[in-house]
Amino acid sequence: MIVLPRANWPRILHSAVLSGLITALGAPAFAGACRDDRIELRGDWGTASFSIDVADDPDERAQGLMNVPKMAASKGMLFVYEFPQRAAFWMRNTLIPLDMIFADETGTVTRVHANAVPLDETPIPGGDDVLLVLEVNGGMAEAIGITEGSQIRHPSLDPHLAAWPCDPVPATD
């Protein structure tokens, strides 16, 4: 195992993004291409896609990424609530630093909490009206450029409300 000084992490993360995640950053996103096991994000910075596990019931949300020793740079976990609500997270039994990306029912990112500290039990508030929370490796949101106002596309979003729906929404009379 090679241990590198913390000062080299941004360069290493940048290299990993460029070499290993070109598809995540540069892949065009097509309407209707949504899948439960993938999430897409877009913003002024471009587009990104992650392979995800979905936590959409209370037991799965409570477990989250606890006791996970490492996660691929192209992976994440999406927490889906039944309705928009106030949400807060903590890092109990979470072994890796995470970025938490909070979004409302339109899939618009409302808050990004960067580099949550492993094992820290301090609550991390996501705000009110949170429907989705995407967790990715710590530092990834900044490396890609994900900020408030970025948009998420995933089949868990109501296509009539989504800022970036999966499929075209049929007109209603």
C-alpha positions in Angstrom: 0.0 0.0 0.0 1.3 3.5 -0.9 0.4 6.3 1.5 0.6 9.7 -0.1 0.7 13.0 1.8 -2.6 14.8 2.1 -1.3 17.7 0.0 -1.2 15.3 -3.0 -4.9 14.3 -2.7 -6.3 17.1 -5.0 -3.9 16.1 -7.7 -4.6 12.4 -7.3 -8.4 13.0 -7.3 -8.1 15.2 -10.4 -6.1 12.5 -12.2 -8.6 9.9 -11.2 -11.5 12.0 -12.4 -9.7 12.6 -15.7 -8.5 9.1 -16.3 -11.2 7.0 -14.7 -14.3 9.1 -14.9 -14.2 10.5 -18.4 -17.5 8.9 -19.0 -18.9 10.3 -15.9 -17.9 13.8 -16.8 -18.0 13.9 -20.5 -20.7 11.4 -21.4 -23.7 13.1 -23.0 -26.9 12.6 -21.1 -29.9 11.6 -23.2 -33.6 12.0 -22.4 -35.2 8.7 -21.4 -31.9 7.1 -20.6 -32.6 7.0 -16.8 -31.9 3.9 -14.8 -32.5 3.2 -11.1 -28.8 2.3 -10.6 -27.4 5.5 -12.2 -27.8 9.2 -11.4 -27.0 12.1 -13.7 -26.1 15.7 -12.7 -25.7 18.8 -14.8 -24.8 22.4 -14.3 -22.8 25.2 -15.8 -19.8 22.9 -15.2 -21.0 20.2 -17.6 -22.5 16.7 -16.7 -21.6 13.8 -14.5 -23.0 10.3 -13.9 -22.5 8.0 -11.0 -23.4 4.3 -10.5 -25.5 4.3 -7.3 -27.1 2.1 -4.7 -30.5 3.5 -3.7 -31.7 3.7 -0.1 -35.4 4.3 -0.3 -36.8 2.8 2.9 -36.1 3.6 6.5 -33.9 0.6 7.2 -31.7 1.3 4.1 -31.5 5.0 4.9 -30.5 4.2 8.4 -27.7 1.9 7.2 -26.4 4.1 4.4 -22.7 3.8 3.9 -21.9 2.7 7.4 -18.9 0.3 7.7 -18.0 0.7 4.0 -14.1 0.8 3.9 -13.8 2.3 0.5 -15.9 3.3 -2.5 -15.0 3.6 -6.2 -14.7 7.1 -7.5 -17.6 6.5 -9.9 -20.0 5.2 -7.2 -22.4 6.8 -4.8 -25.5 6.2 -2.7 -28.8 8.0 -3.3 -31.2 8.5 -0.3 -34.8 8.9 -1.5 -37.5 10.1 0.9 -41.2 9.6 0.4 -41.9 13.3 0.5 -39.8 16.5 0.8 -38.8 17.0 4.4 -36.1 18.4 6.8 -33.1 16.1 6.6 -29.9 15.9 8.6 -27.1 13.3 8.4 -24.2 12.2 10.5 -21.2 10.0 10.0 -21.7 7.4 12.7 -19.8 4.2 11.7 -19.0 5.8 8.3 -15.3 5.1 7.5 -14.8 7.2 4.5 -15.1 11.0 3.9 -18.2 11.9 1.9 -19.7 14.8 0.1 -23.5 15.1 0.7 -25.5 16.6 -2.1 -29.0 17.6 -1.0 -31.8 18.2 -3.5 -35.5 19.2 -3.5 -38.4 17.6 -5.3 -37.4 19.2 -8.7 -33.9 17.6 -8.4 -32.3 20.9 -7.9 -29.3 20.8 -5.6 -30.0 23.0 -2.6 -26.9 22.3 -0.5 -23.5 20.6 -0.8 -21.7 19.6 2.3 -18.1 18.7 1.4 -15.8 16.2 3.1 -18.0 15.0 6.0 -15.6 13.7 8.6 -15.6 9.9 9.1 -17.1 8.7 12.4 -18.2 12.3 13.4 -21.6 12.2 15.0 -22.3 16.0 14.6 -25.5 16.5 12.7 -25.1 17.8 9.1 -28.3 19.7 8.2 -29.5 19.5 4.7 -32.3 22.0 5.1 -36.0 21.9 4.5 -37.8 20.3 1.6 -35.1 17.7 0.9 -36.3 14.8 -1.2 -32.9 13.3 -2.3 -29.4 13.1 -0.8 -26.6 11.9 -2.9 -23.4 10.7 -1.2 -20.2 10.5 -3.1 -16.5 10.3 -2.1 -15.3 13.4 -0.2 -13.9 16.1 -2.5 -15.7 14.8 -5.6 -18.4 17.5 -5.8 -15.7 20.2 -5.8 -13.5 18.3 -8.3 -16.4 18.0 -10.7 -18.0 21.4 -9.9 -21.3 20.4 -8.4 -22.8 23.3 -6.6 -26.2 24.6 -5.4 -28.4 25.0 -8.5 -27.0 22.0 -10.3 -29.7 19.6 -11.4 -30.2 15.8 -10.8 -31.9 13.4 -13.1 -33.2 10.1 -11.7 -36.4 8.0 -12.1 -37.3 8.6 -8.4 -38.2 12.2 -9.4 -41.7 13.0 -10.5 -41.3 13.9 -14.2 -44.0 16.6 -13.9 -42.0 18.3 -11.2 -38.4 17.5 -12.2 -36.3 20.4 -13.6 -34.5 17.7 -15.7 -37.0 14.8 -16.2 -36.0 11.4 -17.5 -38.6 11.3 -20.2 -40.6 14.0 -22.0 -43.7 14.7 -20.0 -46.9 14.2 -22.0 -49.2 17.2 -22.3 -52.3 17.2 -20.2 -55.7 18.5 -21.3 
